[in-house]
Amino acid sequence: MTQAGDAADATDATDVRVAPGAPGTPAAPGTTLTIGDFARATGLSAKALRRYDELGLLRPARVDPYNGYRHYAAAQTERARLIAWLRRIGMPLGEIGRVCALYEGDAAGAEGAARAIRAYWASVEADTAARRDLADSLVARVKGNPTDMTTTTTAMDRPAYALTGATALLDPGLVRATQQDAAHASERLLAVADGYGPEGGRAARAAVGALAAVTAPARAGGGLDALEDGMRAAAGALAGLDGSGTTLTAALLAGGRLALLHVGDSRAYLLRDGRTRQLTRDDTVVQELVDAGGLDPEEAAARPDRALLLKALDGGGAVPVPSLAVHEVRPGDRLLLCTDGLSALVPPADLARVLAGAPTPGAAAEALRAHAHALGAPDNLSLTTAEVTPT
């Protein structure tokens, strides 16, 4: 039930109601503000402030023990405005908490906060670029007129690349008696699948086998079509395996772009200039909680239900809608596709270090396997690695 004193603002749609730092009457240091006054001073709605209190992002300085009214210190304005700014650029609430904690520390912490913001925005720009490439491909496809596609064709088709040193590695781990993963690697296609259920191994192999039959077209938009066709073929191969299914993540080089298809919680990473970026988002209940700001990524990694899938190729269900994307690649980029037997065990920083430090993609695959074994390898793991080179 909403307390009367907190009902000053019921208009919130998301978080930010007016621009952070909007003119208002400044409060004297040491004074406290009601939630309504604090909302007006910071540009955050009262609804957002209550949500941030629940999440521990911005606790009131005092809560009246009799009526439950929230009161904020004037000194909390800076943190509140920082939260508002970060929400305006779309940063998830879990990440905002870490940035605020760094910012309110010493000078080194403030620099760490700045790095975190730059890294987040770089990932947004990369995602936007991938969406732009996909939009270009869709525009060309809808127009269907080759004479009007000169610019798009040039951008999408040249230069052409190959996946050098493409390596697929399967390992049952140190605990499981059976192998339910599958993987494929060639100079055009990487794919991994993580099966589940009594026929999980068969499901994973069928899914990867269907993708392996895909032919790389000349254009990246055609690459997405080819991957979707391959996934539908995989779904057909799984028909009747009620109670069993598989994740599926595949990357196909088409012209000068990387077409990516993803269902489940297997992952794709791209290493460039020593930094690794995750190209996929887990289709899991836990990831939904993280995205909503109700769970920190560190907490998510330790959750026993972290592998509870929202999407998968299920032998007894409907064909899911996959996540599709087109990514720019450059010579020297390294790719890693893996099941959660690796990604849920080896920290992202270690994945990046091993992937960057190995002399070849094959050596990186073996080093990642060894690292997983050193950590106990409780699950099957499969991975594919390759390096992008010009043809």
Buried (B, 14 or more C-beta within 10 A) or exposed (E): EEBEBBEBBEEBEEBBBBEBEEEBEEBEEEEBBBBBBBBBBBBBBBBBBBBBBEBEBBBBBEEEEEEEBBBBBBEBBEBBBBBBBBBBEEBBBBBBBBBBBBBEEEEEBEEBBEEBBEEBEEEEEBBEEBEEBBEBBEEBBEEEEEEEBEEBBEBBBEEBBBBBBBBBBBBBBEEBEEBBBBBBBBBBBBBBBBBBBEBBBBBBBBBBBBBBEBEBBBBBBBBBBBBBBBBEBBBEBBEEBBEBBBBBBBBBBBBBBBBBBBBBBBBBBBBBEEEBBBBBBBBBBBBBBBBEBBBBBEBBBEBEEBBEBBBBBBBEEEBBEBBBBBBBBEEEBBBBBBBBBBBBBBEBEBBBBBBBEBEBBBBBBBBBBEBBBEBEBBBBBBBBBBBBBEE
